Amino acid sequence: MRPDLSKITSPKIRSFLRRHPYRRYGYVPRDVEYLFLETITQADVFYMLCEELSRPPTQEELVRRYLDLCKAEISEKGVNPDYVANRIARAWATYVGELDFYSQVRDSGLFDKVILDTELDYKLGYNLGVVYKRKTFYIHLYYYYKERRGWAEKWIETKDKRKREIRTRLELPDPIEFPLTDEDADVVGGIHLYTAEHVQKLRKMLADRKGMPSVETVLQKLEVDKGWMQMF
């Protein structure tokens, strides 16, 4: 899914967050933490709502829509929907942060093109695709407390194992790591956000790098891989 986010800007997101700050939900057990639901991905529901509303959904709107769409599968798998709700409510903060940075990079005028594609994110860990000086790059965004960097890196390594396996199988590059820490973030509505300085930092980081495969090439590889998997 490549959503139409043209009506959503960083100033609008930050104004929205001041009215709808992040609220902590409850406990998520380990089996639900890694639960895979085939019905639809969390990201697809989030961005579907962004298109419908021309703004980010609130936590409650995201939880309600996700549970409604996945109700049958959640019941079939015997999972407590409250735990699923807690997981998607927590993930909301990540999606809002990624959307805000996407909007900043897109509207900066510094880059040829910026792509947010949920399939690239979900399967490969490419949160953003950025075309700069006619070269394509893939960016992995994540946040951590600076004093807990080791824990954060270990968590990401565990969480993204499946994505690394797919990249290896398709001979695709790892994304460029572009983390955000508590020391250099804007905090709005309880969400840690990238800043205008990060946009400039990204531009400088990409200036002399070798480009990666185009988005079209990557999506073609994913399509071929999908067909191969369906044979078994």
N, C-alpha and C positions, 0 to 999 in steps of 0.2 A: 504493500500500500504506500502510495506517495501522496499524502494529503495536500489539499489546497489550504495553505496557511497564510495567504497573502493579506488577509485582513487583521492578522494578529501581529502586534509589534511588542518590543520589549517594554516600552513605557506603559502600554495597556496591560501587559502581564503583571508588572509591578504594582500598578494601581489595583488590579484584581486581587493580588496577594494581600494587600493592606486591608481589603474588605473580607477576604476569605483566607485567613492564615492557616498554616499547617496545624493539624490536630493529631496528637499521638493516639494510635489505636492500641489494641491489646497484643497478647502473645501469639506468635506463629510457631507451631511445632516444626521440627526438622522435616518430617515427611511432607508437610504442606509447603514448606519453604522451597522444595525441589519438585513440587507437583506439576505435572505437565497436563494441561487441558487442551484437547484437540479442537474444541469448538471455535475458539478465536483467541488471539493473543491479547494480553493486557494492553500492549502498545496500540494495537489496532482499535481497541475500544476507546482508548484515550483520544487518539487522533480523529476517529470517527466523530466523537463528541465535539472536538475542536472545530471541525468543519461545520457541524450542525449549528453550533452556538456562536461561531466567530470569536471565541475566547476559550481559555482552558476550562474544563469542567471543574466543579468543586469536588472535593474528596467524596462527598455524599453522592453526587451525580455519577461519578465514575464507579463507585462501589455498587450502586443500585443497578446501573446498566450492565455491568460485567456479570453480576450474580444472576440477573434476569436472563442474559444470553446463554450462560453456562449452567443454568439451573438443573437441566436434565442430566448432564454429565457429572456434575457435583454429586447429585443424588445417586447416580449409578455407581460411582466410585466410593460411596459411603463416607464422604468427607464432610466434616463440620463446616457449614457455610460461613460461620462466624470467623473461623480461622482464615478462610479464603478472603473474606472481607478485610481482615486485618492486614493481610499481605498486599492486596491491591491498594489499600488506603496508604500504606507506607510507600509503595512504588510511585504513587502520585507525585511525591516530592521530586523524585528523579526525573519523571517525564516533564514536569513543569520547568525544572532547571535546564534540561536539554532543549526544550522549546524556546526558552528565553535566550540561550546562547545562539541557537540557530537563527533566531530573529535578529540578534545583534550582528552576527557575521553577514547574513543576507543583506541587511540594510546599511552596512558600513561602506559599501561601494569599493571595497578593497579587493574583492575576489570576483572572478569571472562568473562563478555559479556556486550555489550551495544546495546540496541535495539531502533531504531527510526521507529515507525509505525504510519502512518498518521491517521489510524482509531482510535487507542488508544488516540491520541492527540485530534482529532476532536470531538469524542464522550465523552471522559472521562477526558480530560485535562491532560493526561499523556504525557508530552512532550518527556520524555526519560524513557526507562526501563533499569535498571542497575542490573546486577547479580554480587553480591559480596559475597565471601565466601559461594557460593552455595545458597544464599538467594536473592530473587527478590525484587526490590524496584522501585517505580514510582516517577518521579521527575517533578515538575512544575517549569519552568523557566520563569522569567519575570524581566523587568527593570523598575526602577523608580528613580526620583530625590529624594534624601534623605529628603529634606525639604518639599516634597509633598507626604510623605508616606501615610497619611490618605486618600488623594484623590485617590492615586493609588490603595489602598486596596478596597475602595468603588467601583471603576471602575471595578476591577477584579471580585468582588462579583456580580455585575450586569451582566457583560459579560459572566460569567461562570455559571449562574443560571441553564441553561439547562443541563450542564454537571454534576452538583451536583445532579440534579434530577435523571439522569440516574444512577449515582453511587449508590444513595440511593435505587433505585428500584432494582438494581442487587446485592445489599449488597456488594459493592466493597469499598475499603478504599479510603480516600482522598489521593492525592499525597503529597509527602514531598515538602514543599515550599522552594525554593532555589533562592531567589531574587538576583539581581545585582543592585548596585546603582552607581550613578555618581562618588562617592568617591573612589570606588575600582575597576573601570572598566578600561580596555585598550580602547582607542578610536582610531579607524583606519577607515579612509574614512568617518568620521562622524557617525560611528556605535559604540555603546558601547558593548564591548565584555568581556566575562569571561576570567580569567587569569589562569596560571598554579597553582597559590595559591588556586584558587577555586576548582580545581581538587583534591588537597590534602585535602581541607576542606570537600569536599563531602565524600571522603574516611573515614575520621575521624567521620563524622556525621553518617555514615551507620554502623560503626564497631559494635556497641552494640544494634542496633535496631532489633526488631522483623521483620522477612520477611513478604512479602505480597504474594497474590496468583500469581502463575506462569503466564507468558504471554499466554500460551496455555489455561489455565483455564479462563482467562479474555476474550480471543477471543471466546471461546465456549459460554460463557454467553452472549456476544454480539450477536452471531449468533442466539441463542435461542430467545433472546429478539427481534431480527429483524423479525423472523418468527412469533412471537406472535403479533407484531404490524401490520404485513401484513394481519392478520385475520380480521381487523376492517376497 
